[in-house]
Protein backbone atom coordinates (compact mmCIF):
# COMPACT_ATOMS: atom_id res chain seq x y z
CA UNK A 1 0.00 0.00 0.00
CA UNK A 2 1.37 3.39 -0.95
CA UNK A 3 1.97 6.05 1.70
CA UNK A 4 -0.77 8.31 0.28
CA UNK A 5 -3.30 5.48 0.30
CA UNK A 6 -2.31 4.45 3.82
CA UNK A 7 -2.59 8.07 5.01
CA UNK A 8 -6.04 8.40 3.43
CA UNK A 9 -7.23 5.20 5.12
CA UNK A 10 -5.95 6.40 8.49
CA UNK A 11 -7.81 9.70 8.03
CA UNK A 12 -11.01 7.82 7.16
CA UNK A 13 -10.70 5.75 10.35
CA UNK A 14 -10.17 8.90 12.42
CA UNK A 15 -13.18 10.55 10.78
CA UNK A 16 -15.31 7.47 11.44
CA UNK A 17 -14.27 7.47 15.11
CA UNK A 18 -15.04 11.19 15.46
CA UNK A 19 -18.45 10.79 13.85
CA UNK A 20 -19.24 7.79 16.07
CA UNK A 21 -18.23 9.78 19.17
CA UNK A 22 -20.41 12.72 18.07
CA UNK A 23 -23.44 10.48 17.56
CA UNK A 24 -22.92 8.79 20.93
CA UNK A 25 -22.40 12.06 22.79
CA UNK A 26 -25.46 13.82 21.39
CA UNK A 27 -27.71 10.81 21.83
CA UNK A 28 -26.58 10.26 25.43
CA UNK A 29 -27.14 13.94 26.26
CA UNK A 30 -30.66 13.77 24.86
CA UNK A 31 -29.77 16.26 22.12
CA UNK A 32 -30.53 13.90 19.25
CA UNK A 33 -33.24 15.23 16.99
CA UNK A 34 -34.92 12.76 14.61
CA UNK A 35 -32.63 13.70 11.73
CA UNK A 36 -29.55 12.86 13.83
CA UNK A 37 -31.05 9.53 14.89
CA UNK A 38 -31.77 8.76 11.26
CA UNK A 39 -28.21 9.71 10.30
CA UNK A 40 -26.86 7.42 13.05
CA UNK A 41 -29.11 4.59 11.84
CA UNK A 42 -27.89 5.06 8.27
CA UNK A 43 -24.27 5.27 9.45
CA UNK A 44 -24.65 1.90 11.16
CA UNK A 45 -26.32 0.37 8.12
CA UNK A 46 -23.63 1.76 5.81
CA UNK A 47 -20.97 0.22 8.05
CA UNK A 48 -22.52 -3.24 7.94
CA UNK A 49 -23.79 -3.26 11.51
CA UNK A 50 -26.37 -5.86 10.57
CA UNK A 51 -23.47 -8.31 10.99
CA UNK A 52 -21.80 -9.37 14.22
CA UNK A 53 -19.77 -6.96 16.34
CA UNK A 54 -17.08 -7.36 18.93
CA UNK A 55 -18.10 -6.28 22.43
CA UNK A 56 -15.38 -3.59 22.59
CA UNK A 57 -16.18 -2.08 19.20
CA UNK A 58 -16.84 1.68 19.42
CA UNK A 59 -19.77 1.41 17.05
CA UNK A 60 -21.32 -1.16 19.44
CA UNK A 61 -21.71 1.69 21.95
CA UNK A 62 -23.78 3.59 19.41
CA UNK A 63 -25.91 0.55 18.58
CA UNK A 64 -26.71 -0.04 22.23
CA UNK A 65 -28.19 3.43 22.85
CA UNK A 66 -30.30 3.91 19.72
CA UNK A 67 -34.07 3.66 20.29
CA UNK A 68 -34.89 1.66 17.16
CA UNK A 69 -37.01 -1.47 17.02
CA UNK A 70 -35.87 -4.65 15.29
CA UNK A 71 -38.03 -4.01 12.24
CA UNK A 72 -36.24 -0.68 11.71
CA UNK A 73 -33.04 -2.45 10.75
CA UNK A 74 -31.06 -3.11 13.92
CA UNK A 75 -31.25 -6.62 15.24
CA UNK A 76 -31.46 -6.78 19.05
CA UNK A 77 -29.06 -9.73 19.10
CA UNK A 78 -26.47 -7.58 17.34
CA UNK A 79 -27.20 -4.63 19.63
CA UNK A 80 -26.53 -6.81 22.66
CA UNK A 81 -23.40 -8.33 21.14
CA UNK A 82 -24.97 -11.78 20.71
CA UNK A 83 -25.68 -13.77 17.59
C-alpha positions as CSV (number, residue, x, y, z in Angstrom):
1,X,0.0,0.0,0.0
2,X,1.4,3.4,-0.9
3,X,2.0,6.1,1.7
4,X,-0.8,8.3,0.3
5,X,-3.3,5.5,0.3
6,X,-2.3,4.5,3.8
7,X,-2.6,8.1,5.0
8,X,-6.0,8.4,3.4
9,X,-7.2,5.2,5.1
10,X,-5.9,6.4,8.5
11,X,-7.8,9.7,8.0
12,X,-11.0,7.8,7.2
13,X,-10.7,5.7,10.4
14,X,-10.2,8.9,12.4
15,X,-13.2,10.5,10.8
16,X,-15.3,7.5,11.4
17,X,-14.3,7.5,15.1
18,X,-15.0,11.2,15.5
19,X,-18.4,10.8,13.8
20,X,-19.2,7.8,16.1
21,X,-18.2,9.8,19.2
22,X,-20.4,12.7,18.1
23,X,-23.4,10.5,17.6
24,X,-22.9,8.8,20.9
25,X,-22.4,12.1,22.8
26,X,-25.5,13.8,21.4
27,X,-27.7,10.8,21.8
28,X,-26.6,10.3,25.4
29,X,-27.1,13.9,26.3
30,X,-30.7,13.8,24.9
31,X,-29.8,16.3,22.1
32,X,-30.5,13.9,19.2
33,X,-33.2,15.2,17.0
34,X,-34.9,12.8,14.6
35,X,-32.6,13.7,11.7
36,X,-29.5,12.9,13.8
37,X,-31.0,9.5,14.9
38,X,-31.8,8.8,11.3
39,X,-28.2,9.7,10.3
40,X,-26.9,7.4,13.1
41,X,-29.1,4.6,11.8
42,X,-27.9,5.1,8.3
43,X,-24.3,5.3,9.5
44,X,-24.7,1.9,11.2
45,X,-26.3,0.4,8.1
46,X,-23.6,1.8,5.8
47,X,-21.0,0.2,8.0
48,X,-22.5,-3.2,7.9
49,X,-23.8,-3.3,11.5
50,X,-26.4,-5.9,10.6
51,X,-23.5,-8.3,11.0
52,X,-21.8,-9.4,14.2
53,X,-19.8,-7.0,16.3
54,X,-17.1,-7.4,18.9
55,X,-18.1,-6.3,22.4
56,X,-15.4,-3.6,22.6
57,X,-16.2,-2.1,19.2
58,X,-16.8,1.7,19.4
59,X,-19.8,1.4,17.1
60,X,-21.3,-1.2,19.4
61,X,-21.7,1.7,22.0
62,X,-23.8,3.6,19.4
63,X,-25.9,0.6,18.6
64,X,-26.7,0.0,22.2
65,X,-28.2,3.4,22.8
66,X,-30.3,3.9,19.7
67,X,-34.1,3.7,20.3
68,X,-34.9,1.7,17.2
69,X,-37.0,-1.5,17.0
70,X,-35.9,-4.7,15.3
71,X,-38.0,-4.0,12.2
72,X,-36.2,-0.7,11.7
73,X,-33.0,-2.5,10.8
74,X,-31.1,-3.1,13.9
75,X,-31.3,-6.6,15.2
76,X,-31.5,-6.8,19.0
77,X,-29.1,-9.7,19.1
78,X,-26.5,-7.6,17.3
79,X,-27.2,-4.6,19.6
80,X,-26.5,-6.8,22.7
81,X,-23.4,-8.3,21.1
82,X,-25.0,-11.8,20.7
83,X,-25.7,-13.8,17.6
